[in-house]
Amino acid sequence: MPPKGKSVGKSNSSTRGASAARGTRPGRKAPPPITVSKPKPWGLIAMTVVVVLFAAGVIGYALVKVNEAGENTPEAKVEAAASIQGVLVKEYQGGVHNDGPIRYAETPPIGGEHANAWADCTGTVYPNPIRPQNAVHSLEHGAIWITYRPDLAADQVETLRKKVDGVEQMLMSPYPGLKSAISLQAWGHQLTVDNASDERIDEFIDDLRLNPANAPEPNGTCVNPEFKATPLPPDPTGSAPASPSGSAPAPSPTQG
C-alpha cells in the first residue's frame, strides 16, 4: 500500500489539473458567463410606429368624412340655414298658381301663390325691378333671389353681382321699398343684411340653393329666355288681396 503522503500528493496534483482544465484557480468560483445583448430591431420598431400612425390617420380621416357627409345632407343644410342669425323661416305650400296680383306677407315674398311663368334664374342679373310673382316661382324651383335697395352703392351691387352672374338657380334685382340694404330669398326663408360682404350671404346660398329638402320643386328648370329678354315689372297698381281659397288655377302638370 503506498504511503499516505504520496497518495495525497497525487490527489492534489489531480485537483490542480482539473482546475487548470476549467480555467480557474484552486479554491475560486468560476466567473459568470458573459452575456452579449442582442441589438434592438429599430427598423422593425420604426416600421410598426409608421403603420400605427398611418392607420390612425386613415381612421381619423374616415371619421371626419363621415361627419362632413352628415353635415352636408339636404336636411342638415336646411337646419343650418334656419340657425343663421337673423334668418326668417316660414312654411308655404307649393304648386299654387295665380297670374293676378297677389298680396304677400313678406317683402320681398318668400313663398305661396305665384305666377305660372317663372323668372329666368340662370344666374340672371336684372337691372330693374321684376314682378315678385314670377320670382317666387323661381324660388319654388330651388333658386335664390337676391334683392337690394336701388340706392345701394355701386361697389356693393358689384359684389352681389359676382355671386349671381352665370350661377345656375340664382337671380338678382333691385327692389324699391326694402327696409334693409339687401335681402335674400329662398323658398320659405329670408335673410336681410346691411352689407354685401356679410358672411351670412354665402352661408344662406350654400345651404338653400337647389336644396331638395326645402324647395318644393328643386329640379324645376330656371330657363325662361322670354322673361329674361323682356322681364315683367312689378304690378303698377301695387299689391292686391290674394285670390280666395280655391280660385287659383290648377298647378301645371309639368312645372309647379
C-alpha contacts under 8 A as a table, 3 or more apart, distances in Angstrom:
res1	aa1	res2	aa2	distance
2	P	6	K	6.99
2	P	7	S	6.85
3	P	6	K	5.58
3	P	7	S	6.42
4	K	7	S	4.98
4	K	8	V	6.07
5	G	8	V	5.14
5	G	9	G	6.17
6	K	9	G	4.92
6	K	10	K	6.14
7	S	10	K	5.20
7	S	11	S	6.36
8	V	11	S	5.06
8	V	12	N	6.31
9	G	12	N	5.14
9	G	13	S	6.20
10	K	13	S	5.07
10	K	14	S	6.28
11	S	14	S	5.06
11	S	15	T	6.21
12	N	15	T	5.01
12	N	16	R	6.18
13	S	16	R	5.19
13	S	17	G	6.19
14	S	17	G	5.02
14	S	18	A	6.18
15	T	18	A	5.14
15	T	19	S	6.13
15	T	26	P	7.62
16	R	19	S	5.00
16	R	20	A	6.04
16	R	25	R	7.76
16	R	26	P	6.43
17	G	20	A	5.06
17	G	21	A	6.11
18	A	21	A	4.98
18	A	22	R	6.36
19	S	22	R	5.15
19	S	23	G	6.23
19	S	24	T	5.37
19	S	25	R	5.84
19	S	26	P	5.82
20	A	23	G	4.89
20	A	24	T	5.83
20	A	25	R	6.66
21	A	24	T	7.73
24	T	28	R	6.70
24	T	29	K	7.44
24	T	30	A	6.35
25	R	28	R	5.81
41	P	44	L	5.42
41	P	45	I	6.33
42	W	45	I	4.97
42	W	46	A	6.00
43	G	46	A	5.17
43	G	47	M	6.17
44	L	47	M	5.09
44	L	48	T	6.14
45	I	48	T	5.10
45	I	49	V	6.27
46	A	49	V	5.15
46	A	50	V	6.24
47	M	50	V	5.08
47	M	51	V	6.18
48	T	51	V	5.11
48	T	52	V	6.16
49	V	52	V	5.13
49	V	53	L	6.11
50	V	53	L	5.16
50	V	54	F	6.01
51	V	54	F	5.08
51	V	55	A	6.10
52	V	55	A	5.15
52	V	56	A	6.17
53	L	56	A	5.04
53	L	57	G	6.11
54	F	57	G	5.02
54	F	58	V	6.18
55	A	58	V	5.10
55	A	59	I	6.16
56	A	59	I	5.16
56	A	60	G	5.99
57	G	60	G	5.02
57	G	61	Y	5.99
58	V	61	Y	5.11
58	V	62	A	6.11
59	I	62	A	5.08
59	I	63	L	6.21
60	G	63	L	5.13
60	G	64	V	6.23
61	Y	64	V	5.10
61	Y	65	K	6.20
62	A	65	K	5.10
62	A	66	V	6.14
63	L	66	V	5.04
63	L	67	N	6.20
64	V	67	N	5.11
64	V	68	E	6.09
65	K	68	E	4.92
65	K	69	A	5.98
66	V	69	A	5.08
66	V	70	G	6.26
67	N	70	G	5.08
67	N	71	E	6.24
68	E	71	E	4.97
68	E	72	N	6.09
69	A	72	N	5.11
69	A	73	T	6.51
70	G	73	T	5.73
70	G	76	A	7.23
71	E	76	A	5.62
71	E	77	K	7.04
72	N	76	A	6.24
72	N	77	K	6.21
73	T	76	A	5.16
73	T	77	K	6.25
74	P	77	K	5.11
74	P	78	V	6.31
74	P	207	D	7.90
74	P	211	N	5.87
74	P	212	P	6.51
74	P	213	A	5.40
74	P	214	N	7.92
75	E	78	V	5.18
75	E	79	E	6.41
75	E	213	A	5.62
76	A	79	E	5.08
76	A	80	A	6.13
77	K	80	A	4.81
77	K	81	A	6.08
77	K	207	D	4.86
77	K	208	L	7.07
78	V	81	A	5.08
78	V	82	A	6.29
78	V	207	D	6.26
78	V	208	L	6.62
78	V	211	N	7.83
78	V	213	A	6.99
78	V	214	N	6.67
79	E	82	A	5.12
79	E	83	S	6.45
80	A	83	S	5.17
80	A	84	I	6.66
80	A	207	D	6.95
81	A	84	I	5.34
81	A	87	V	7.55
81	A	203	E	7.30
81	A	204	F	5.95
81	A	207	D	5.76
81	A	208	L	7.07
82	A	87	V	6.40
82	A	88	L	7.54
82	A	89	V	6.55
82	A	189	H	7.97
83	S	87	V	7.35
84	I	87	V	5.70
84	I	200	R	7.03
84	I	203	E	7.86
84	I	204	F	7.60
85	Q	200	R	7.95
86	G	191	L	6.35
86	G	192	T	7.22
87	V	189	H	6.81
87	V	190	Q	5.63
87	V	191	L	4.65
87	V	192	T	7.38
88	L	188	G	7.92
88	L	189	H	5.48
88	L	190	Q	5.01
88	L	191	L	6.36
89	V	188	G	5.60
89	V	189	H	4.69
89	V	190	Q	6.76
90	K	188	G	4.84
90	K	189	H	6.45
91	E	111	G	7.92
91	E	188	G	5.51
92	Y	111	G	5.59
92	Y	112	G	5.37
92	Y	187	W	7.87
92	Y	188	G	6.26
93	Q	96	V	7.38
93	Q	111	G	7.59
93	Q	112	G	5.98
94	G	111	G	7.55
94	G	112	G	6.39
94	G	113	E	7.54
94	G	140	E	6.79
94	G	216	P	5.77
94	G	256	G	7.23
95	G	113	E	7.60
95	G	216	P	7.80
95	G	251	P	5.35
95	G	252	S	7.83
95	G	256	G	4.49
96	V	112	G	6.96
96	V	113	E	4.99
96	V	114	H	6.59
96	V	248	A	6.84
96	V	249	P	7.41
96	V	250	A	6.92
96	V	251	P	5.77
96	V	256	G	7.40
97	H	113	E	5.49
97	H	114	H	5.11
97	H	115	A	5.47
97	H	116	N	5.61
97	H	248	A	5.90
97	H	249	P	5.66
97	H	250	A	6.62
97	H	251	P	5.84
97	H	256	G	7.83
98	N	101	P	7.87
98	N	102	I	7.74
98	N	113	E	6.07
98	N	114	H	5.49
98	N	115	A	5.14
98	N	116	N	6.75
98	N	243	S	7.75
98	N	248	A	5.25
98	N	249	P	6.15
99	D	114	H	6.97
99	D	115	A	4.61
99	D	116	N	6.35
99	D	133	Q	7.79
100	G	115	A	7.56
101	P	133	Q	7.97
101	P	235	D	6.96
101	P	238	G	7.95
101	P	239	S	6.27
101	P	240	A	5.52
101	P	241	P	7.44
101	P	242	A	7.07
102	I	113	E	7.39
102	I	114	H	7.73
102	I	133	Q	7.32
102	I	239	S	6.08
102	I	240	A	5.48
102	I	241	P	5.93
102	I	242	A	4.67
102	I	243	S	7.29
103	R	239	S	5.13
103	R	240	A	5.13
103	R	241	P	5.02
103	R	242	A	5.24
104	Y	107	T	7.13
104	Y	109	P	5.77
104	Y	112	G	7.89
104	Y	239	S	7.86
104	Y	242	A	7.79
105	A	109	P	6.84
106	E	109	P	4.71
106	E	110	I	6.73
107	T	178	L	7.33
108	P	132	P	7.18
108	P	147	T	7.96
108	P	175	Y	7.83
108	P	178	L	7.85
108	P	183	S	7.74
108	P	185	Q	7.54
109	P	132	P	6.90
109	P	136	V	6.81
109	P	185	Q	7.60
110	I	136	V	6.33
110	I	139	L	7.37
110	I	185	Q	5.82
110	I	186	A	6.18
110	I	187	W	5.29
110	I	188	G	5.18
110	I	189	H	6.23
110	I	190	Q	6.78
111	G	114	H	7.79
111	G	136	V	5.93
111	G	139	L	7.42
111	G	140	E	7.46
111	G	187	W	5.50
111	G	188	G	5.62
112	G	136	V	7.71
113	E	133	Q	7.57
113	E	136	V	7.98
114	H	133	Q	4.61
114	H	134	N	6.34
114	H	136	V	5.87
114	H	137	H	5.64
115	A	118	W	6.86
115	A	133	Q	5.08
115	A	134	N	5.25
115	A	136	V	7.86
115	A	137	H	6.50
116	N	134	N	7.46
116	N	137	H	7.39
116	N	252	S	7.58
116	N	256	G	7.91
117	A	134	N	5.93
117	A	137	H	7.07
118	W	134	N	4.58
118	W	135	A	6.12
118	W	136	V	7.47
118	W	137	H	4.84
118	W	138	S	5.17
118	W	222	C	7.36
118	W	224	N	7.11
118	W	227	F	7.98
119	A	134	N	4.96
119	A	135	A	5.17
119	A	137	H	7.14
119	A	138	S	5.89
119	A	222	C	7.43
119	A	224	N	6.57
119	A	227	F	6.04
119	A	228	K	7.18
119	A	231	P	7.65
120	D	124	T	6.61
120	D	138	S	7.41
120	D	171	L	7.45
120	D	222	C	5.43
120	D	223	V	5.26
120	D	224	N	4.66
120	D	225	P	6.67
120	D	227	F	6.16
120	D	228	K	5.58
121	C	124	T	5.36
121	C	138	S	6.64
121	C	143	A	6.78
121	C	168	E	6.74
121	C	169	Q	5.18
121	C	170	M	5.07
121	C	171	L	4.86
121	C	222	C	4.89
121	C	223	V	6.58
121	C	224	N	7.86
122	T	166	G	6.31
122	T	167	V	6.23
122	T	168	E	4.56
122	T	169	Q	5.50
122	T	170	M	6.01
122	T	171	L	6.98
122	T	222	C	5.72
122	T	223	V	6.24
123	G	164	V	5.10
123	G	165	D	4.62
123	G	166	G	4.04
123	G	167	V	4.19
123	G	168	E	5.14
123	G	169	Q	6.31
123	G	170	M	4.62
123	G	171	L	5.39
124	T	164	V	6.87
124	T	165	D	5.92
124	T	166	G	6.68
124	T	167	V	7.94
124	T	170	M	6.56
124	T	171	L	4.73
124	T	172	M	6.44
124	T	228	K	7.67
125	V	161	R	6.80
125	V	164	V	6.94
125	V	165	D	6.18
125	V	171	L	5.80
125	V	172	M	4.92
125	V	173	S	6.28
126	Y	129	P	7.16
126	Y	130	I	7.59
126	Y	171	L	7.51
126	Y	172	M	5.91
126	Y	173	S	4.86
126	Y	174	P	7.61
127	P	173	S	6.17
127	P	174	P	6.96
128	N	173	S	6.13
128	N	174	P	5.91
128	N	233	P	7.91
129	P	173	S	5.57
129	P	174	P	5.11
129	P	175	Y	5.57
129	P	176	P	7.53
129	P	233	P	6.06
129	P	234	P	6.81
130	I	134	N	7.90
130	I	135	A	7.59
130	I	173	S	6.84
130	I	231	P	6.25
130	I	232	L	5.69
130	I	233	P	4.47
130	I	234	P	5.54
131	R	134	N	5.75
131	R	135	A	6.71
131	R	231	P	7.82
131	R	232	L	5.53
131	R	233	P	4.84
131	R	234	P	4.05
131	R	235	D	6.76
132	P	135	A	4.94
132	P	136	V	6.10
132	P	234	P	6.65
133	Q	136	V	5.32
133	Q	137	H	6.69
134	N	137	H	5.24
134	N	138	S	6.68
135	A	138	S	5.00
135	A	139	L	6.47
135	A	145	W	7.23
136	V	139	L	4.92
136	V	140	E	6.41
136	V	187	W	7.61
137	H	140	E	5.04
137	H	141	H	6.73
138	S	141	H	5.13
138	S	142	G	6.80
138	S	143	A	5.56
138	S	144	I	7.96
138	S	169	Q	7.92
138	S	222	C	6.70
139	L	142	G	5.14
139	L	143	A	4.62
139	L	144	I	6.25
139	L	145	W	7.14
139	L	185	Q	7.56
139	L	186	A	5.52
139	L	187	W	5.09
139	L	215	A	7.05
140	E	143	A	7.12
140	E	187	W	5.94
140	E	215	A	5.34
140	E	216	P	5.59
140	E	217	E	5.66
140	E	218	P	6.92
140	E	256	G	7.82
141	H	169	Q	7.87
141	H	210	L	7.40
141	H	215	A	6.22
141	H	216	P	6.87
141	H	217	E	4.71
141	H	218	P	4.49
141	H	219	N	6.26
141	H	220	G	4.79
141	H	221	T	6.85
141	H	222	C	7.18
142	G	169	Q	6.54
142	G	186	A	7.17
142	G	187	W	7.12
142	G	208	L	7.41
142	G	209	R	5.62
142	G	210	L	4.30
142	G	211	N	6.25
142	G	212	P	7.55
142	G	214	N	7.73
142	G	215	A	5.02
142	G	216	P	7.66
142	G	217	E	6.63
142	G	218	P	4.42
142	G	219	N	7.39
142	G	220	G	7.63
143	A	169	Q	4.28
143	A	170	M	5.33
143	A	171	L	7.38
143	A	186	A	6.46
143	A	187	W	7.97
143	A	209	R	5.64
143	A	210	L	6.31
143	A	218	P	7.93
143	A	222	C	7.88
144	I	169	Q	6.43
144	I	170	M	5.02
144	I	171	L	6.44
144	I	184	L	6.98
144	I	185	Q	5.70
144	I	186	A	5.00
144	I	205	I	6.72
144	I	208	L	7.54
144	I	209	R	5.90
145	W	170	M	6.13
145	W	171	L	5.01
145	W	172	M	5.55
145	W	173	S	7.86
145	W	184	L	5.83
145	W	185	Q	5.03
145	W	186	A	6.56
146	I	160	L	7.91
146	I	170	M	7.90
146	I	171	L	6.33
146	I	172	M	4.59
146	I	173	S	6.56
146	I	182	I	7.38
146	I	183	S	6.04
146	I	184	L	4.56
146	I	185	Q	6.33
147	T	172	M	5.71
147	T	173	S	5.13
147	T	174	P	5.28
147	T	175	Y	5.68
147	T	182	I	5.83
147	T	183	S	5.23
147	T	184	L	6.21
148	Y	152	L	6.78
148	Y	157	V	7.92
148	Y	173	S	6.84
148	Y	174	P	4.85
148	Y	175	Y	5.57
148	Y	176	P	7.88
148	Y	178	L	7.05
148	Y	180	S	7.93
148	Y	181	A	5.69
148	Y	182	I	4.32
148	Y	183	S	6.16
149	R	152	L	5.44
149	R	174	P	5.73
149	R	175	Y	5.52
149	R	176	P	5.77
149	R	177	G	7.04
149	R	178	L	5.81
149	R	180	S	7.53
149	R	181	A	5.47
149	R	182	I	6.56
150	P	174	P	5.34
150	P	175	Y	6.47
150	P	176	P	6.19
152	L	156	Q	6.62
152	L	157	V	6.61
152	L	181	A	6.63
153	A	156	Q	5.31
153	A	157	V	6.40
154	A	157	V	5.05
154	A	158	E	6.16
155	D	158	E	5.00
155	D	159	T	6.28
156	Q	159	T	5.11
156	Q	160	L	6.45
156	Q	195	N	7.19
156	Q	196	A	5.48
156	Q	197	S	7.96
157	V	160	L	5.16
157	V	161	R	6.10
157	V	196	A	7.53
158	E	161	R	4.88
158	E	162	K	6.34
159	T	162	K	5.44
159	T	163	K	6.92
159	T	196	A	6.19
159	T	197	S	7.41
160	L	163	K	5.28
160	L	164	V	6.65
160	L	196	A	6.13
161	R	164	V	5.15
161	R	165	D	5.67
161	R	172	M	7.53
162	K	165	D	5.68
163	K	167	V	7.51
164	V	167	V	5.45
164	V	170	M	5.59
164	V	171	L	6.22
164	V	172	M	6.86
165	D	170	M	7.82
165	D	171	L	7.90
167	V	170	M	5.85
168	E	222	C	7.65
169	Q	209	R	6.81
169	Q	210	L	6.92
169	Q	222	C	6.26
170	M	209	R	7.90
175	Y	178	L	6.32
178	L	181	A	6.79
178	L	182	I	7.55
178	L	183	S	7.72
180	S	183	S	6.85
180	S	192	T	6.18
180	S	193	V	6.42
180	S	194	D	6.11
181	A	192	T	7.62
181	A	193	V	6.45
181	A	194	D	4.93
181	A	195	N	7.02
182	I	192	T	5.72
182	I	193	V	5.36
182	I	194	D	6.01
182	I	195	N	7.14
182	I	196	A	7.36
183	S	190	Q	6.96
183	S	191	L	5.67
183	S	192	T	4.31
183	S	193	V	6.35
184	L	190	Q	5.56
184	L	191	L	5.12
184	L	192	T	6.31
184	L	201	I	7.62
185	Q	188	G	7.84
185	Q	189	H	5.87
185	Q	190	Q	4.68
185	Q	191	L	6.74
186	A	189	H	5.03
186	A	190	Q	6.39
186	A	208	L	6.65
186	A	209	R	7.45
186	A	215	A	7.94
187	W	214	N	6.93
187	W	215	A	5.72
188	G	214	N	7.97
191	L	201	I	7.92
191	L	204	F	7.71
193	V	196	A	7.56
193	V	198	D	7.00
194	D	198	D	7.71
195	N	198	D	5.56
196	A	201	I	7.65
197	S	201	I	7.76
198	D	201	I	5.92
199	E	202	D	5.84
199	E	203	E	6.77
200	R	203	E	4.94
200	R	204	F	6.02
201	I	204	F	5.23
201	I	205	I	6.34
202	D	205	I	5.11
202	D	206	D	5.97
203	E	206	D	5.16
203	E	207	D	6.04
204	F	207	D	5.34
204	F	208	L	6.14
205	I	208	L	5.49
205	I	209	R	5.42
206	D	209	R	6.07
207	D	211	N	7.20
208	L	211	N	5.15
208	L	214	N	7.07
210	L	215	A	7.22
210	L	218	P	5.26
210	L	219	N	7.48
211	N	214	N	5.52
211	N	215	A	6.20
211	N	218	P	6.33
212	P	215	A	5.72
212	P	216	P	7.30
212	P	217	E	7.34
212	P	218	P	5.31
212	P	219	N	7.92
214	N	218	P	7.99
215	A	218	P	5.31
217	E	220	G	5.46
217	E	256	G	7.06
220	G	255	Q	6.58
224	N	227	F	5.53
224	N	228	K	6.29
225	P	228	K	4.89
225	P	229	A	6.03
226	E	229	A	5.27
226	E	230	T	6.26
226	E	231	P	7.79
227	F	230	T	5.16
227	F	231	P	4.70
227	F	232	L	6.94
228	K	231	P	5.54
234	P	238	G	7.48
235	D	238	G	5.43
235	D	239	S	7.35
237	T	240	A	7.98
243	S	247	S	6.17
243	S	248	A	6.53
244	P	247	S	5.68
244	P	248	A	7.72
245	S	248	A	7.29
251	P	255	Q	7.64
251	P	256	G	5.49
252	S	255	Q	5.33
252	S	256	G	5.37
253	P	256	G	6.99
